[in-house]
């Protein structure tokens, strides 16, 4: 998804035709239009991203011996999760 957002941004500035094709895409178009117009993230996307971050943090906590690494990564993930949750659905 981040790569699609970067492509949408780049095409909006460099290729209006490709920008329009991305927005008209059957699968990705609705999500990209929501992001471009309202900076919205679908509820399914929020659940998936926060779930993946939580699972990754759990794996990190179970496999690393350095607690500060887990704490630092957890703090970054918490900030990203707060941003994701702050976006409209």
PyMOL commands that set and color helices and strands:
alter all, ss='L'
color gray80, all
select helices_A, chain A and resi 2-14+16-24+29-38+43-63+67-86
alter helices_A, ss='H'
color red, helices_A
deselect
rebuild
show_as cartoon
